Amino acid sequence: MSTKPVLYSYFRSSCSWRVRFALAIKGIDYETKPVHLMKDEQHSDWFRAINPMKQVPVLIIDGQTLAQSTSILEYLEETRPNRPLLPDRSDPVLRATVRRICQDIVSGIQPFQNISVLSEVAADRNQAQKCIAVGFEALERTLSVTSGKFCVGNEITMADLCLAPQVFNANRFKVDMSKYPVIGRVMESIEELQEYRDSHPDNQPDSPQP
């Protein structure tokens, strides 16, 4: 008898959303256990026992406890290659391109909107907005070369799973998205996917009800 995977998640966490998106695309049923970041539940003893880094997401699957969103995406890709999120192994350059775009977003842009970072700069939304804009200027140039329907060609990849939450954040911080038409075009394709809608923050069990 198999055990359903468990995802420790926060509805508005970009990192959690990447993993929810991947689980949806790969058709993996799972249980959500919310960790309320605004209530500091990530600092609780019970959660620190699960992840000493005190960060979401954490995915418990196959008897393993996995953390860090991109590591989880890689694990899911290696163990469940259905609906692949990386180009074929015969094209290592294209695979490296996907991973590069992922890192541009998760390491170069997204950390500046983390709760822990914003708390240190007095939640300076203007600073977060500037950081996103600088990152998006570079990403726009990259995607103008690599994109088709999605970030890299015409198939959805890990890069798109990283892009969607970042655009959501950009809108939260009122970044002028009209300056980034290629990003906007790719997002239109992503938004057509049912898996995008299923994994969206508004559709999570811990999302505040209107």
C-alpha positions as CSV (number, residue, x, y, z in Angstrom):
1,M,0.0,0.0,0.0
2,S,1.5,3.3,-1.1
3,T,1.6,6.3,1.1
4,K,0.4,9.6,-0.3
5,P,3.2,12.2,-0.5
6,V,2.9,15.2,1.9
7,L,3.8,18.7,0.9
8,Y,4.6,21.3,3.6
9,S,3.6,24.5,1.9
10,Y,2.5,28.1,2.2
11,F,-0.1,29.2,-0.3
12,R,1.8,32.3,-1.4
13,S,5.3,30.9,-1.3
14,S,6.9,31.0,-4.7
15,C,9.1,28.0,-3.8
16,S,6.0,26.0,-2.8
17,W,4.2,26.9,-5.9
18,R,6.9,25.6,-8.1
19,V,6.6,22.2,-6.5
20,R,2.8,22.2,-6.5
21,F,2.9,23.0,-10.2
22,A,5.3,20.1,-10.9
23,L,3.2,17.7,-8.8
24,A,0.1,18.8,-10.8
25,I,1.8,18.3,-14.2
26,K,3.1,14.9,-13.3
27,G,-0.3,13.8,-11.9
28,I,0.9,13.1,-8.4
29,D,-1.8,13.2,-5.8
30,Y,-0.6,14.5,-2.4
31,E,-1.6,15.9,0.9
32,T,-1.0,19.6,1.8
33,K,0.1,20.5,5.3
34,P,0.2,24.3,5.5
35,V,3.0,26.2,7.3
36,H,1.8,29.7,7.9
37,L,4.9,31.9,7.4
38,M,3.2,35.1,8.5
39,K,2.6,33.4,11.9
40,D,6.2,32.2,12.1
41,E,5.2,28.6,12.0
42,Q,8.4,27.8,10.1
43,H,10.3,28.7,13.3
44,S,8.3,26.2,15.4
45,D,10.1,23.2,17.0
46,W,7.9,20.8,15.1
47,F,8.8,22.3,11.7
48,R,12.5,22.7,12.5
49,A,12.6,19.0,13.2
50,I,11.4,18.5,9.6
51,N,13.6,21.1,8.0
52,P,16.3,22.8,10.1
53,M,16.5,25.6,7.5
54,K,13.0,26.6,8.5
55,Q,11.8,27.0,4.9
56,V,9.0,25.7,2.7
57,P,8.5,23.6,0.7
58,V,9.3,20.2,2.1
59,L,8.1,17.2,0.3
60,I,7.9,13.8,1.9
61,I,7.8,11.2,-0.8
62,D,9.1,7.7,-1.4
63,G,10.0,7.6,2.3
64,Q,12.3,10.6,1.8
65,T,12.1,14.1,3.2
66,L,13.1,16.5,0.4
67,A,13.7,20.3,0.7
68,Q,14.6,23.2,-1.7
69,S,12.2,23.6,-4.6
70,T,14.6,23.1,-7.5
71,S,16.1,19.9,-5.8
72,I,12.6,18.6,-5.5
73,L,11.9,19.3,-9.1
74,E,15.0,17.5,-10.1
75,Y,14.0,14.5,-7.9
76,L,10.5,14.3,-9.4
77,E,12.0,14.5,-12.9
78,E,14.4,11.7,-12.2
79,T,11.9,9.4,-10.5
80,R,8.8,10.2,-12.5
81,P,9.8,11.1,-16.1
82,N,6.3,11.2,-17.4
83,R,5.5,14.6,-18.8
84,P,9.1,15.6,-18.6
85,L,10.1,19.1,-17.4
86,L,13.5,19.0,-18.9
87,P,14.5,18.6,-22.6
88,D,15.7,15.3,-23.8
89,R,19.0,14.1,-22.5
90,S,20.3,14.1,-26.1
91,D,20.5,17.9,-25.9
92,P,22.6,18.8,-22.8
93,V,22.8,22.5,-23.9
94,L,19.1,22.9,-23.9
95,R,18.8,21.2,-20.5
96,A,21.5,23.6,-19.2
97,T,19.5,26.5,-20.7
98,V,16.4,25.5,-18.7
99,R,18.4,25.2,-15.5
100,R,20.1,28.5,-16.1
101,I,16.8,30.3,-16.4
102,C,15.6,28.6,-13.3
103,Q,18.6,29.8,-11.4
104,D,18.3,33.3,-12.9
105,I,14.9,33.5,-11.3
106,V,15.2,31.5,-8.0
107,S,18.7,32.8,-7.1
108,G,18.9,36.2,-9.0
109,I,15.4,37.6,-8.6
110,Q,13.1,35.8,-6.1
111,P,15.1,36.0,-2.9
112,F,14.6,39.8,-2.7
113,Q,10.9,39.2,-2.1
114,N,11.4,36.6,0.7
115,I,9.7,37.4,4.0
116,S,13.0,37.1,5.8
117,V,14.6,39.6,3.5
118,L,11.8,42.1,3.5
119,S,11.7,42.0,7.3
120,E,15.3,43.1,7.3
121,V,14.6,46.1,5.0
122,A,11.4,47.2,6.7
123,A,9.3,45.6,4.0
124,D,10.5,48.1,1.4
125,R,8.2,47.3,-1.4
126,N,10.0,49.8,-3.7
127,Q,13.3,47.9,-3.2
128,A,11.6,44.6,-4.1
129,Q,10.0,46.2,-7.1
130,K,13.4,47.5,-8.3
131,C,15.0,44.1,-7.9
132,I,12.3,42.4,-9.9
133,A,12.6,45.0,-12.6
134,V,16.3,44.6,-13.0
135,G,16.0,40.9,-13.1
136,F,13.2,41.0,-15.6
137,E,15.1,43.2,-17.9
138,A,17.8,40.5,-18.2
139,L,15.2,37.7,-18.3
140,E,13.4,39.4,-21.1
141,R,16.5,39.4,-23.2
142,T,17.2,35.8,-22.5
143,L,13.7,34.6,-23.3
144,S,13.7,36.6,-26.6
145,V,16.3,34.1,-27.7
146,T,15.2,30.9,-26.0
147,S,11.4,31.0,-25.9
148,G,8.8,29.6,-28.2
149,K,5.4,29.1,-26.7
150,F,7.1,28.6,-23.3
151,C,10.4,29.7,-21.8
152,V,12.5,27.3,-23.7
153,G,10.9,26.2,-27.0
154,N,7.3,24.9,-27.2
155,E,7.2,22.5,-24.3
156,I,6.7,23.4,-20.7
157,T,9.8,23.0,-18.5
158,M,11.1,23.7,-15.0
159,A,11.8,27.3,-16.2
160,D,8.1,28.0,-16.7
161,L,7.4,26.6,-13.2
162,C,9.8,29.1,-11.8
163,L,8.6,32.0,-14.0
164,A,4.9,31.8,-13.0
165,P,5.3,32.5,-9.3
166,Q,7.8,35.3,-10.1
167,V,5.3,37.1,-12.4
168,F,2.7,36.7,-9.7
169,N,5.1,38.4,-7.3
170,A,5.8,41.1,-9.8
171,N,2.2,41.9,-10.0
172,R,1.9,41.9,-6.2
173,F,4.7,44.5,-6.1
174,K,3.1,46.5,-9.0
175,V,5.9,46.1,-11.5
176,D,5.1,47.5,-14.9
177,M,4.8,44.3,-16.9
178,S,4.1,46.1,-20.1
179,K,7.9,46.5,-20.4
180,Y,8.4,42.8,-20.7
181,P,6.3,41.6,-23.7
182,V,8.1,38.3,-24.1
183,I,7.6,37.4,-20.5
184,G,4.0,38.4,-20.9
185,R,3.5,36.2,-24.0
186,V,5.1,33.2,-22.3
187,M,2.9,33.7,-19.2
188,E,-0.2,33.7,-21.4
189,S,0.7,30.2,-22.5
190,I,1.3,29.1,-18.9
191,E,-2.0,30.5,-17.7
192,E,-3.8,28.3,-20.2
193,L,-2.8,25.2,-18.3
194,Q,-5.2,23.6,-15.9
195,E,-2.2,22.6,-13.7
196,Y,-1.3,26.3,-13.4
197,R,-4.8,27.1,-12.1
198,D,-4.8,24.1,-9.8
199,S,-1.5,25.1,-8.2
200,H,-2.3,28.8,-8.0
201,P,-2.2,30.4,-4.5
202,D,-5.9,31.3,-4.7
203,N,-6.8,27.6,-5.0
204,Q,-4.8,26.3,-2.0
205,P,-6.4,25.1,1.3
206,D,-4.6,27.7,3.3
207,S,-5.5,30.6,1.0
208,P,-7.6,33.2,2.9
209,Q,-11.2,33.0,1.8
210,P,-12.9,36.2,0.5
